């Protein structure tokens, strides 16, 4: 492996560590060193730094990094777009979020994934645009691939937030048909969603269903 590639990997690993620990000053200093060494030629370091700024709620910094990528002709990948979408949505402007999605949709290299639609659904729900939120959830469902549990948890949670208990049950039944064994966090998702949608009786029934099959006691479920 060439020394340059080793250096890029080392710098990238260190950047990830700083961002994971939210050590902003060291992350920014290292990012600048990576720029000077010519290591910022892919979306990866930008995505890592955008993740940091999302954690710190510094959304303007996300916009600055996207602008830098475009200026340097570094193509955004699906992670870049999804972080940018989330930043725009977090600003409380669904319209500006939609502009990012339109740009993403027109990019021939990118196929919006389930994370894209879960992000948009969450933002629409927060702004009270329930029909758009539900359309995004329908799109999310078509993007589920392989045996990935996470999209089902997002679907359950978001339908619960929308108060749509019928869809919570429908998704739950699909989830159980795909995965014979449901972990504690799966029950946590559906029970909390039913509580949010006002179906306390249904939540209690599922709690009773969970008790004999639980892998180990999870006090978070009992506290819902």
RADA-V126312 format. One record per residue. N is the residue number from 1. RES is the residue in one small letter. SS is DSSP state (2 for helix, 1 for strand, 0 for the rest). PHI is phi in radians with two decimals (999 if undefined). Layout:
[[N	RES	SS	PHI] [N	RES	SS	PHI]]
This chain:
[[1	x	0	999] [2	x	0	-1.02] [3	x	2	-1.02] [4	x	2	-1.05] [5	x	2	-1.17] [6	x	2	-1.05] [7	x	2	-1.08] [8	x	2	-1.05] [9	x	2	-1.17] [10	x	2	-1.13] [11	x	2	-1.08] [12	x	2	-1.11] [13	x	2	-1.13] [14	x	2	-1.17] [15	x	2	-1.07] [16	x	2	-1.04] [17	x	2	-1.13] [18	x	2	-1.10] [19	x	2	-1.18] [20	x	2	-1.04] [21	x	0	-1.62] [22	x	0	1.01] [23	x	0	-1.60] [24	x	2	-1.08] [25	x	2	-1.07] [26	x	2	-1.21] [27	x	2	-1.12] [28	x	2	-1.18] [29	x	2	-1.11] [30	x	2	-1.15] [31	x	2	-1.07] [32	x	2	-1.15] [33	x	2	-1.09] [34	x	2	-1.14] [35	x	2	-1.07] [36	x	2	-1.12] [37	x	0	-1.51] [38	x	0	1.37] [39	x	0	-1.57] [40	x	0	-1.60] [41	x	0	-2.04] [42	x	0	-2.22] [43	x	2	-1.19] [44	x	2	-0.94] [45	x	2	-1.10] [46	x	2	-1.16] [47	x	2	-1.07] [48	x	2	-1.10] [49	x	2	-1.20] [50	x	2	-1.11] [51	x	2	-1.08] [52	x	2	-1.05] [53	x	2	-1.17] [54	x	2	-1.13] [55	x	2	-1.09] [56	x	0	-1.55] [57	x	0	1.05] [58	x	0	-1.87] [59	x	2	-1.21] [60	x	2	-1.08] [61	x	2	-1.16] [62	x	2	-1.09] [63	x	2	-1.06] [64	x	2	-1.09] [65	x	2	-1.21] [66	x	2	-1.09] [67	x	2	-1.08] [68	x	2	-1.11] [69	x	2	-1.05] [70	x	2	-1.15] [71	x	2	-1.10] [72	x	0	-1.56] [73	x	0	1.02] [74	x	0	-1.66] [75	x	0	-1.15] [76	x	0	-1.22] [77	x	0	-1.78] [78	x	2	-1.09] [79	x	2	-1.15] [80	x	2	-1.03] [81	x	2	-1.08] [82	x	2	-1.15] [83	x	2	-1.16] [84	x	2	-1.09] [85	x	2	-0.98] [86	x	2	-1.10] [87	x	2	-1.10] [88	x	2	-1.12] [89	x	2	-1.11] [90	x	2	-1.19] [91	x	0	-1.39] [92	x	0	1.42] [93	x	0	-2.15] [94	x	2	-1.02] [95	x	2	-1.12] [96	x	2	-1.23] [97	x	2	-1.13] [98	x	2	-1.11] [99	x	2	-1.07] [100	x	2	-1.13] [101	x	2	-1.10] [102	x	2	-1.08] [103	x	2	-1.12] [104	x	2	-1.09] [105	x	2	-1.16] [106	x	2	-1.49] [107	x	0	-1.37] [108	x	0	-1.14] [109	x	0	-1.49] [110	x	0	-1.99] [111	x	0	-2.02] [112	x	0	-0.94] [113	x	0	-1.89] [114	x	2	-1.13] [115	x	2	-1.11] [116	x	2	-0.96] [117	x	2	-1.34] [118	x	2	-1.20] [119	x	2	-1.08] [120	x	2	-1.16] [121	x	2	-1.07] [122	x	2	-1.08] [123	x	2	-1.20] [124	x	2	-1.11] [125	x	2	-1.07] [126	x	2	-1.13] [127	x	0	-1.61] [128	x	0	1.43] [129	x	0	-1.59] [130	x	2	-1.21] [131	x	2	-1.12] [132	x	2	-1.14] [133	x	2	-1.08] [134	x	2	-1.19] [135	x	2	-1.11] [136	x	2	-1.11] [137	x	2	-1.18] [138	x	2	-1.15] [139	x	2	-1.14] [140	x	2	-0.99] [141	x	2	-1.08] [142	x	2	-1.32] [143	x	0	-1.71] [144	x	0	-1.26] [145	x	0	-2.21] [146	x	0	0.94] [147	x	0	-1.91] [148	x	0	-1.73] [149	x	0	-1.32] [150	x	2	-0.97] [151	x	2	-1.02] [152	x	2	-1.13] [153	x	2	-1.15] [154	x	2	-1.15] [155	x	2	-1.04] [156	x	2	-1.04] [157	x	2	-1.11] [158	x	2	-1.26] [159	x	2	-1.13] [160	x	2	-1.10] [161	x	2	-1.11] [162	x	0	-1.43] [163	x	0	1.34] [164	x	0	-1.69] [165	x	2	-1.18] [166	x	2	-1.05] [167	x	2	-1.26] [168	x	2	-1.04] [169	x	2	-1.16] [170	x	2	-1.06] [171	x	2	-1.13] [172	x	2	-1.05] [173	x	2	-1.16] [174	x	2	-1.14] [175	x	2	-0.97] [176	x	2	-1.16] [177	x	2	-1.31] [178	x	2	-1.44] [179	x	0	-2.08] [180	x	0	-1.05] [181	x	0	-1.96] [182	x	0	-1.79] [183	x	0	-1.30] [184	x	2	-0.93] [185	x	2	-1.20] [186	x	2	-1.17] [187	x	2	-1.14] [188	x	2	-1.03] [189	x	2	-1.09] [190	x	2	-1.27] [191	x	2	-1.16] [192	x	2	-1.14] [193	x	2	-1.17] [194	x	2	-1.17] [195	x	2	-1.07] [196	x	2	-1.13] [197	x	0	-1.49] [198	x	0	1.56] [199	x	0	-1.65] [200	x	2	-1.15] [201	x	2	-1.08] [202	x	2	-1.12] [203	x	2	-1.11] [204	x	2	-1.16] [205	x	2	-1.10] [206	x	2	-1.22] [207	x	2	-1.09] [208	x	2	-1.15] [209	x	2	-1.16] [210	x	2	-1.24] [211	x	2	-0.90] [212	x	0	-1.35] [213	x	0	-1.94] [214	x	0	-1.04] [215	x	0	-1.32] [216	x	0	-2.85] [217	x	0	-1.14] [218	x	0	-2.03] [219	x	2	-1.09] [220	x	2	-1.09] [221	x	2	-1.18] [222	x	2	-1.12] [223	x	0	-1.59] [224	x	0	-1.19]]
